[in-house]
Structure formats: structure tokens, C-alpha cells
Amino acid sequence: MSTATLLDSVESHTRLAGHNRVAMLLFRLGDRQLFGINVFKVREVLRKPAMEKLPGMHAWLAGSFDYRGKTIPVIDLGIAMGYPPLSDLATAHVVVTEFSRSMQGFLVADFQRIVHCTGESLEAPAATLGFGNRVNAVSRIDGQLMAVVDVEHVLASIEDTVADVSPHLQQQAGQRNLRLRRILVVDDSVVARGRLINLFKQVHIDCVMAQDGQEALEWLTNMAQGDGEGVALVVSDIEMPRLDGYALTRAIRETPALRSLKVVLHSSLSGIFNEALVREVGADRFIAKFQPDLLAMTVLELMDPSTN
């Protein structure tokens, strides 16, 4: 199957979103282990192009190339995931992705096909599998283990940047009486959870954490039954195992005791179709990762009792 044919029907695949289903592009990195990435993040799959590499580039970067008039970096996913480099592999492909408001390529050994997965079939990987934080979900495809790469972790390992809330907004947040209001943060990425904890500390808001939508819904259900302290708002990722952000939002809106809860969907997935789904499931806002000031301003606005 050609790469063009493979991705011709991306729109039909993305329409699984909102129903706790996801389409995964499968690939390998040098052995029989299957890896996956959400099709919603993929723009194109190309045969490995000629690339330029400068001496100061990160060791994980295979180089850069011109993609439709834009120079984009290519990350050797083999190195990033603990495999031998793929830059000299004649059959290698580049998976061009766009998320978190950036475009980059991932060098893979080969691509396989697109498969559909239910949220229930995706689960957090056991520590004994040895993936560490590089994988945030696993599933079985025709009996074989498929590991979903945590691309946020890979990019954070390369960029090594800390995005802080601006001093002006931190000062503004300190003048508001929000110390007793809490947020439930839902995200399967260790990197993303760490960033969000840091962000909300800067604007003087306490938060509790859930690793996926199912854990979050169970926590909220217990909260609604009077078990423990409540939260004023939910900030949730979209792409998660077991129960995704769309399905979580739908469940919140369909539960009378939770219906009035504010929900912000915070995701590296973007695009017009995604934003339409956000409205359809009833989320209050959608914020593309990672924009600290915009997210902080949105949360402060939605949590402020004087504006609700």
C-alpha cells in the first residue's frame, strides 16, 4: 500500500474521535515490536528524504529537510526509543506530524498500516515492559503488543524548555481568591502532568491528578457522592487510554451531579474537525498544548466566582 493511499482516508479515520475510538498508524523501529501514533497527528508518510545535519544538533536529530517550503526537524525515533540509529537504513520512512502548534518528522524503520482501537483496549504499560516514560499506552493488535509512543516525552527530551506563566499573570492570579478552589488535571503523559502541576502552582491553584479519563470519571463520581473534597474545573487531555477526553466530557455532561462542572480540553491534537468535536461534546474551552498564559488565563476566568 502506498503512503498516499494509506493516508487518503485520514478524515474518515479521525471521525472515530468522539466515540472513544482512535486510528493508529503502525510502524517498526528495527525489530518485530509494533509502535503506534495517532493518525490525527500525522500529515504524511514519506520515503526518507535527503537531510541536512549541523554539528550542533541534538544527538536524536537525524537532520532537517524542506517539507512543502518549510524546514522541519527529523527525530530518529530509533535512537529516542533505545534502538540503533535509522539514518542509514535504506527502507526508512519519515512520518510528518503536526501537533502542539509545531511540525516535525519522525524517522521510522518502516510503516505498516492503520488500525482502529477502542479506548478500552488501550491501557497504561506495566513498568516491567521496560518502556519507561517513552510509551504511554499499549494494546494488542492481532495478538501482538503495540506500544503508543509518548511524543510529548520525546520532544521534551530534545527541547528541554520550561514554559512559565508570565510574571504579570502570576501577579494577577495572586490577587484573586482562588486558593481554596482545585482543578482535576487528566493526562496520560508524565511530562504533560509535570508541566501542568508547575503551571498551576504559579497561579496559586491546587490540583489533583488522574492518568486517564476512566480514573478521572471514577474520582468525579466519588466526589459527587460526597467522598472527599471537590474540584471546580477539569483540565483534560483528549488522547488517552481507556476513556479519552471526549468521552470523559460527554460522561460529565450526562451526569446530573457533574453537569455544571467546567471542562477545558487541553490537547496536542488540533484542527477544525477537532474543535467541532470539542463543541459537540460540551466542553467549555479547547486550548492547544502548550500555551501557559492562554491556559492560565482561561482557567482563571472559568474558576472566578464573579464571572460565573
C-alpha positions as CSV (number, residue, x, y, z in Angstrom):
1,M,0.0,0.0,0.0
2,S,1.4,3.4,-0.9
3,T,1.7,6.2,1.6
4,A,-0.7,8.3,-0.4
5,T,-3.3,5.5,-0.3
6,L,-2.6,4.9,3.4
7,L,-3.4,8.4,4.4
8,D,-6.1,9.3,1.8
9,S,-8.8,8.4,4.3
10,V,-7.4,10.2,7.3
11,E,-10.6,12.3,7.7
12,S,-12.7,9.1,7.9
13,H,-10.3,7.7,10.5
14,T,-10.5,10.9,12.6
15,R,-14.3,10.7,12.6
16,L,-13.8,7.8,15.1
17,A,-12.8,10.5,17.6
18,G,-15.6,11.4,20.0
19,H,-16.7,7.7,20.2
20,N,-13.7,6.6,22.4
21,R,-12.1,5.1,19.4
22,V,-8.8,6.1,17.7
23,A,-7.0,5.2,14.5
24,M,-3.3,4.3,14.9
25,L,-0.5,4.4,12.3
26,L,1.6,1.3,13.0
27,F,5.4,1.2,12.3
28,R,8.5,-0.6,13.4
29,L,11.9,0.6,14.6
30,G,14.2,-2.3,13.7
31,D,12.7,-5.4,15.1
32,R,9.3,-7.0,15.3
33,Q,7.9,-4.7,18.0
34,L,5.0,-2.7,16.8
35,F,4.7,1.0,17.7
36,G,1.8,3.4,17.0
37,I,1.0,7.1,16.7
38,N,-2.5,8.7,16.5
39,V,-3.4,9.2,12.8
40,F,-4.9,12.6,13.8
41,K,-1.3,13.8,14.4
42,V,0.0,12.6,11.0
43,R,0.2,14.7,7.9
44,E,2.1,12.5,5.6
45,V,4.4,9.5,5.4
46,L,7.4,9.8,3.1
47,R,10.4,7.8,2.0
48,K,13.4,9.1,3.8
49,P,14.5,12.3,2.0
50,A,17.9,13.8,1.8
51,M,18.6,15.6,5.1
52,E,21.0,18.2,6.4
53,K,22.6,17.8,9.8
54,L,24.5,20.5,11.5
55,P,27.2,19.8,14.2
56,G,25.2,21.4,17.0
57,M,22.1,19.4,16.5
58,H,20.8,17.1,19.3
59,A,22.0,13.5,19.1
60,W,18.4,12.3,18.4
61,L,18.0,14.5,15.4
62,A,18.7,12.8,12.0
63,G,18.7,16.2,10.4
64,S,16.2,18.5,8.7
65,F,14.7,18.8,5.2
66,D,12.4,21.0,3.2
67,Y,8.8,20.0,3.5
68,R,6.4,21.9,1.3
69,G,8.5,25.1,1.7
70,K,9.1,24.7,5.4
71,T,12.3,23.4,7.1
72,I,11.3,20.8,9.7
73,P,13.5,18.7,12.0
74,V,13.5,14.9,11.8
75,I,13.9,12.9,15.0
76,D,15.4,9.5,14.7
77,L,12.8,7.6,16.7
78,G,15.0,4.6,16.8
79,I,17.6,6.4,19.0
80,A,14.9,8.0,21.0
81,M,13.3,4.6,21.8
82,G,16.6,2.9,22.6
83,Y,17.2,1.2,19.2
84,P,20.1,1.6,16.8
85,P,20.1,4.7,14.6
86,L,17.9,4.5,11.5
87,S,19.5,7.3,9.5
88,D,21.5,4.9,7.3
89,L,18.6,2.5,6.7
90,A,17.6,2.5,3.0
91,T,14.0,1.5,3.7
92,A,13.4,4.1,6.4
93,H,10.4,6.4,6.2
94,V,9.6,9.8,7.7
95,V,6.3,10.3,9.5
96,V,5.5,14.0,9.2
97,T,3.4,15.1,12.2
98,E,1.8,18.3,13.4
99,F,0.7,18.9,16.9
100,S,1.3,21.3,19.8
101,R,1.5,24.0,17.2
102,S,4.7,22.6,15.7
103,M,5.6,20.4,12.7
104,Q,8.3,17.7,12.9
105,G,9.2,14.4,11.3
106,F,9.9,11.1,13.0
107,L,12.3,8.6,11.3
108,V,11.0,5.0,11.5
109,A,12.2,1.8,10.0
110,D,9.0,1.2,8.0
111,F,5.3,1.8,8.3
112,Q,2.8,-1.0,8.4
113,R,-0.9,0.1,8.2
114,I,-3.6,1.9,10.0
115,V,-5.7,0.1,12.7
116,H,-8.7,1.1,14.8
117,C,-8.5,0.8,18.5
118,T,-11.1,1.3,21.2
119,G,-10.3,3.3,24.2
120,E,-10.9,0.2,26.4
121,S,-8.3,-1.8,24.5
122,L,-5.6,0.8,25.3
123,E,-4.0,0.6,28.8
124,A,-1.1,2.1,30.6
125,P,2.1,0.0,30.1
126,A,3.3,-2.1,33.0
127,A,6.7,-1.0,34.3
128,T,8.1,-4.5,33.7
129,L,7.7,-4.0,29.9
130,G,10.7,-1.6,30.1
131,F,9.3,1.2,28.0
132,G,9.6,3.8,30.8
133,N,8.0,7.1,30.1
134,R,8.6,6.7,26.3
135,V,5.3,4.9,25.9
136,N,2.0,6.0,27.4
137,A,-0.3,3.2,26.2
138,V,-0.2,-0.4,24.9
139,S,-2.7,-2.7,23.2
140,R,-2.8,-6.0,21.3
141,I,-3.1,-5.9,17.5
142,D,-3.8,-9.4,16.1
143,G,-2.2,-10.9,19.2
144,Q,0.9,-8.7,19.0
145,L,1.9,-6.0,21.5
146,M,1.5,-2.4,20.1
147,A,3.1,0.5,22.0
148,V,1.9,4.0,21.6
149,V,4.9,6.4,21.6
150,D,4.6,9.4,24.1
151,V,5.7,12.0,21.5
152,E,5.5,14.8,24.2
153,H,8.1,13.0,26.2
154,V,10.3,12.6,23.1
155,L,10.0,16.3,22.2
156,A,10.6,17.4,25.8
157,S,13.8,15.4,25.9
158,I,15.1,17.3,22.9
159,E,13.8,20.8,23.6
160,D,14.4,20.8,27.4
161,T,12.5,24.0,27.8
162,V,10.3,25.2,30.7
163,A,7.3,27.2,29.8
164,D,6.3,29.5,32.6
165,V,3.3,31.7,33.2
166,S,4.3,35.4,32.6
167,P,5.1,37.4,35.8
168,H,2.2,39.8,35.1
169,L,-0.3,36.9,35.0
170,Q,1.2,35.3,38.1
171,Q,0.7,38.6,39.9
172,Q,-2.8,39.0,38.7
173,A,-3.6,35.4,39.8
174,G,-2.2,36.2,43.3
175,Q,-4.8,38.9,43.7
176,R,-7.7,36.5,43.2
177,N,-9.2,34.4,46.0
178,L,-8.7,31.0,44.3
179,R,-6.5,29.2,46.8
180,L,-9.4,27.1,48.0
181,R,-10.5,26.1,44.5
182,R,-9.0,23.0,42.9
183,I,-8.5,21.6,39.4
184,L,-8.6,18.0,38.3
185,V,-5.9,17.5,35.7
186,V,-6.3,14.5,33.5
187,D,-3.4,13.4,31.2
188,D,-1.6,10.2,30.5
189,S,1.7,11.8,29.8
190,V,4.1,12.2,32.7
191,V,5.7,15.2,31.0
192,A,2.4,16.9,30.5
193,R,1.3,16.3,34.1
194,G,4.5,17.7,35.4
195,R,4.2,20.9,33.3
196,L,0.6,21.4,34.4
197,I,1.4,21.0,38.1
198,N,4.1,23.6,37.7
199,L,1.8,25.9,35.8
200,F,-1.0,25.8,38.3
201,K,1.4,26.3,41.2
202,Q,2.5,29.5,39.6
203,V,-1.1,30.8,39.6
204,H,-1.8,29.6,43.2
205,I,-4.2,26.9,42.3
206,D,-4.1,23.4,43.8
207,C,-4.7,20.4,41.6
208,V,-5.3,16.7,41.8
209,M,-4.2,14.3,39.1
210,A,-5.7,11.4,37.0
211,Q,-3.8,9.4,34.4
212,D,-6.7,8.8,32.1
213,G,-10.4,9.6,31.6
214,Q,-11.6,6.4,33.4
215,E,-9.7,7.2,36.5
216,A,-10.9,10.8,36.3
217,L,-14.6,9.7,36.0
218,E,-14.3,7.4,38.9
219,W,-12.8,10.2,41.0
220,L,-15.5,12.6,40.0
221,T,-18.2,10.1,40.7
222,N,-16.9,9.6,44.2
223,M,-16.7,13.4,44.6
224,A,-20.3,13.7,43.6
225,Q,-21.3,11.1,46.3
226,G,-19.6,13.3,48.9
227,D,-16.4,11.3,49.2
228,G,-13.6,13.8,49.6
229,E,-13.1,17.4,48.5
230,G,-14.5,18.7,45.3
231,V,-13.0,20.4,42.3
232,A,-14.1,23.5,40.4
233,L,-12.8,22.6,37.0
234,V,-11.4,19.7,34.9
235,V,-8.5,20.2,32.5
236,S,-8.2,17.1,30.4
237,D,-6.1,15.8,27.6
238,I,-8.0,14.3,24.6
239,E,-5.9,11.3,23.5
240,M,-5.8,8.8,26.5
241,P,-6.2,5.1,27.1
242,R,-9.4,3.5,28.5
243,L,-11.5,6.7,28.3
244,D,-10.5,9.6,26.1
245,G,-11.2,13.3,26.8
246,Y,-14.2,13.5,24.5
247,A,-15.9,10.5,26.2
248,L,-15.0,11.9,29.6
249,T,-16.6,15.3,28.8
250,R,-19.7,13.5,27.5
251,A,-20.0,11.5,30.7
252,I,-19.7,14.6,32.8
253,R,-22.4,16.4,30.8
254,E,-24.7,13.4,31.0
255,T,-24.3,13.0,34.8
256,P,-26.7,15.5,36.6
257,A,-24.4,15.8,39.7
258,L,-21.4,16.7,37.5
259,R,-23.1,18.6,34.6
260,S,-22.3,22.1,35.8
261,L,-18.5,21.3,36.1
262,K,-16.3,23.4,33.8
263,V,-14.3,21.4,31.4
264,V,-11.2,22.6,29.4
265,L,-9.9,20.1,26.8
266,H,-6.1,20.7,26.5
267,S,-4.5,18.7,23.7
268,S,-1.7,18.5,21.2
269,L,-4.4,17.5,18.7
270,S,-5.7,20.4,16.7
271,G,-7.6,21.4,13.6
272,I,-11.1,22.4,12.6
273,F,-12.6,18.9,12.9
274,N,-11.2,18.5,16.5
275,E,-12.6,21.9,17.5
276,A,-16.0,21.0,16.2
277,L,-15.9,17.8,18.4
278,V,-15.0,19.9,21.4
279,R,-18.2,21.9,20.9
280,E,-20.2,18.8,20.2
281,V,-19.3,17.0,23.5
282,G,-20.0,20.2,25.5
283,A,-16.5,21.3,26.7
284,D,-16.3,24.9,27.8
285,R,-13.0,25.6,26.0
286,F,-10.3,24.0,23.9
287,I,-6.6,25.0,24.4
288,A,-3.9,23.6,22.1
289,K,-0.8,22.5,24.0
290,F,1.3,24.1,25.3
291,Q,0.4,27.8,25.8
292,P,0.9,28.5,29.5
293,D,-0.5,32.1,29.6
294,L,-3.6,31.2,27.5
295,L,-4.3,28.1,29.6
296,A,-3.8,30.0,32.8
297,M,-6.0,32.9,31.7
298,T,-8.7,30.5,30.6
299,V,-8.7,28.6,33.9
300,L,-8.7,31.8,36.0
301,E,-11.6,33.1,34.1
302,L,-13.7,29.9,34.4
303,M,-12.9,29.5,38.1
304,D,-13.5,33.1,39.1
305,P,-16.9,33.1,41.0
306,S,-17.6,36.6,40.0
307,T,-17.7,35.6,36.3
308,N,-19.9,32.6,36.7
